[in-house]
Amino acid sequence: MKVSVLGCGRWGSFIGWYLARHNHEVCQWGRKGGKSFEQLKSGKNEYVELDERINLTDDLKAALDFGDIIVISISAQSLRSFMAEVADAADVKDKIFVLCMKGIEIETGKRLSEVLKDSGIKGDKIAVWVGPGHIQAFTQGSPNCMVIDSENPKLVKTLCDAFRSELIRFYYGDDIIGSEIGAAAKNVMGIAAGMLDGGNLSTLKGPLMSRGAREVARLIKAMGGNELSAYGLCHLGDYETTLFSEYSNNRAFGEKFIKKQPFIKLAEGAATAKAMKMLAEKYGVDLPITNAVYAILYENKSPAEEFKKVFSRSTRKEF
């Protein structure tokens, strides 16, 4: 396949590397003068070396015209404004869009596929690529499993079959609401896990895994998705890489926040906590762990007190 990858940060650069090494033609776009683009242009960044088969460009129109499939991997909160740039640069109404990014728009509470729809892309031409895995492990040859989801079952099958390899086994998704919400929400749980680590409360990460998946399942169900998606690859299946791994930006952010240490990398879960709080109020769903993370990050509440409230609430049934 001919694939255009828009974005050359951590995940974008890996996706270009991965697809080129598995016999796809790849054009990779980055913003001229941007740190990520300039690093990759030099031949490598901290994650991958630039594959010589990749056509690296800062010309957005050239990248959009190159492939029938467009993979986007940028900051979730930048997607709407970026799609305005895309619309100005080229006619993309016949293109397939694959979102390899996780988040919920803060201002609207919309899933990222909904942001694409607002930008004029039809739902049957939109897919999401989510699930566990860290670039550092993938580039060392450690395999993992991921999921591709869409409103269009044929598109799901086409993409999964085309992109699969011994390094990544893809599963067919059939609940785009659950896949998107679960994938975004796991970053909030990653921040919570880091906060527990930073507060010497790592023994509570087991309950965090159980109760975190349960509250996200409630939200997915309330939004019209399948609550079982919370227990699949998009969410619970991604906990090992997000709640425990040394490579998890969200876990590291949470730990450093508690220790009052600086953290300069992107932790999407911080913004997602705001969006999930909005969705919880809209759909009338109780999200105690999300609320604790929000209160600690944005209301200057005591981490110890907030997690004490979460894990010492009145006795109740588990499910």
N, C-alpha and C positions, 0 to 999 in steps of 0.2 A: 504494500500500500504506500501511497504518497501521503505523508503526514506532516503538517505544520505544527510545531510546538511553540506556543507563545509564552514566554517567560523562561529565564535561564538562571533562576535561583536554585535552591537546594533540590526541590522535586523536579522542576523544569529541566535542569541540566541532566538529572538522572534519567528522566523519561526519554530525552533525546538520545542519550547514551544507550539505553536499553533497546529502544526501537531500531536504532541503526545497527546494533550488534545482532539483531534478529531479523535482518534482511528487509527492513522497510526503508524507503527513501525518506530522508528527514531534512526539513528546513527548520532551523531554530531561530526565533526572533528574540531580541532583547533591546531595551531602550538605550540608544546611543548616549554614552557618558555615564550610564548607570553602573554602579559598582559590580553587580552580578555579570552584566554583559562584558565589561572591560576585563574582568577576571577570566571569563571563559574565552574571550578573544585572545588572551595571552597564551592559550593552549590548555589550561586546566584551572580548576578551582579547588577548594578543599575537599570536594567529594569525588569528582571524576576528571579524567583527561578528555579533552575534546576529540571525539572520533573524527578521523580525517574524512569520513564519508558524509559528515553533516555539513550542510550549507548554512553557515552562521551569518545572520544579517541583522541590520538595524532598520531595514526597510519594511515597514508593516504591510504595505500593499503587496510587495513581492512575496512575503511570507503567506499572506492570505490567499494569493493567487496560486501558490505552489501546490497545495494539497487539497484533496476532497475531504479529508478529515483534519479538523483543527482541535488540538489539545491545548487547553488553557491551564496554566499553573502560575497564579499570581496571588497576592493577598486578597482574601475573600472580600474585604470591605472596599476594595478598589474595582471590583468587577463591573459595577454599573457604569462608572465613568469610563472605564476601559472599553466597554462595548460601544459607547458613543464614538470613541476613536476608531474602532473597527468598522462601524457603519459608515463613517466618513471616508475611510481608506479604500473600501472595496465592496462589491456586491457579494454578500455571503448567504443569500437566502437558500441556496441549494447545497450548502456545506453541512457536514456533520460536525457537531461540537461535542467534545468530551471534556468534562470538568474534572481535573485531577487536583482538587483543592477542597478544603473542608471549612465550613463556616455558615453562619446565618447573618443576613444583613441587619445591622443594628437598627437603622432608621425605620425599617418596615417589618422586621421579623420574618422576611421571606427567605425561603430556601434559594440556593444559588441557581438552580434550574428555573425557578420562577423569575429571577432577575433576568436570565437569558430570554425568557418568553416576553417579558416587558420590553426587551430590546429588539423584538421582532423575529426571534428564532422560534420555529414551530416545535412543539413538544416532542413530536416523533423523530426529530433530528437532534435531540439532546440526550446525552448519556453522562453518567458519573462513574468515576473510577476511584474506588475507596478500599480501605482495608489495611491490615497490618504490614509492617515492614519498614526498615530503616535503610537509607542509602548505604551507610557504612557497612551494613551486613550484606546487602545485595551485591555490592561491588567486590566483596570478599568471597562470593559464591554461595552464600547461605540462602536457601530457598524459603519462600513463604507463599501464602495464599491470599488472593484479593478477589474483589467482586466488582463487576460492571453492571450497572442498573440503568433502566430507562423506561419510559412509558411504552416504548416500542420493542416488543419481545424479539423481533427479527434483528433489530439493530444490536441488541444485547448479544445474541448468538454470534452474529457476524464479528463483532469486536472481540469477544472472548476467544473465539476460535482463531482469529488473526493474531492476537497479541500474546497468546499463551506460549509458555516455554518451560524448560526444566527449572528455570529460576523462579518463575511466577506461575502458579496454577490459578486460573481464573474460574470463578463460579458465576453462573447466570443469576442475576438479581431479578426479583419480580415485585419489588416494593420500593419505588424510588423515594417516597416520603420517608419510610423507615431508614433507608440507606443514607439519605442526606442528613436527617436529624441525628441518627445514631453516630455517624462519622463526625459530625460537628461536636456533639455532646461529649464524646470520649475525651476531647481536649480539655473540657472543664474538669472532668474526673482526673485527668492527668495533673492539672494544677492542684487539685485537692490532694492527690497523692504526694506531690512535692511538698505541700504545706505540712502534711503529716510527717514526712521525712524530716523537714526542717524543725519541727516541733518535738522531735523524739517520740512520735506517736505512730511509728511504722507498723506496729502490731494491729492497727485499725485498718490497714489496707485491704485485708480480707473482707471485713464487713463493708468497706467502701465499694469493693467490686460487686458484691451481692446487691447491696441497697442502691448503688449507682445505676446498675443495669435495670433494676426494678422501676426506679423513678423515670428513667428515660423511656422504658416500655410504656408507662402510663401516658407520657406526653405523645409518643408516636401514635398510640391508639386514639387519643383524643383528637389528633390532627387528621385521622382517617387512614392511617397506615396500619400495618400488621405489627402488633406489639412484640411478636417473636423475633422481629428483625433486630431488636436490642440485644438478643442473645447470639447473634450471628457475627460474621466477619467485620461488619461495619462498626460494631460497637464493642461488645464483650470480647470478641475474638481479637480485638486490637488493644486490649488492656495490657498485655505483656510488654508490648513495645512502647506504650504510653505511660503506664503507671510504674514501671520498674526499670526500663532501659536507661543506661547512661546517655544514650543519644536522644532522649525525648526532650524537646525544647520546652514543652508545657510542664513536665515534671520538674525540670531544672528551674524554670521560672518560678514555680510555686515554692520550691525550697529556698531559692535566693530571696524571694520576697519576704519570707518569714525571717530569714537571717539578715534582712536589710542590706543585701549585697546587690550590686548592679547586674543587669542582664540585658544584653544588647540584641539578641536574636528575636525573631518573630515567634510569639506564643499566641496563636489564634484563639485559644480558649479564653483569654481575658475578655476579648470582645464578644465571644459567643456566650459568656455568662450573662452579659447584659441582654442579649437577644433572647436567650432562653427564659430569663425572668419575665420579659415582656410576653412571651408565648404562654408561660405558666398562668399569668394573670388573664390573658385572653381566653384560654381554654379551661380555666378553673382546675388546674392540675397542681398538686403539691410536689414541689421539687426541693426538699430540705437541703441536700448537699449543694445543689446549684445556688440556693439562696445563701448558704454559708460562705461559699466562695465569693459571691457578689458582695456580701456584707463586709468581708475582710478586705477585698480589693478596692471597693468604692465608697464604703461608709466608715472606714477606719475602725472596724470592730475588732475585738480581741480574737485571734485565731483559736486560742485554747478555749475560750468561752463559746465560740460559735460551734466548734466541733463537739464540745461537751453537750451542747443543746441537741445536736444531731443524733449522737449516739447514746444519750441518756433520756430520750423521750419516753413517754408512758408506754408500758408494755402493750403490744398489739400482735395480731397475727402476722406471720412472715409474708404471706402472699394474698 
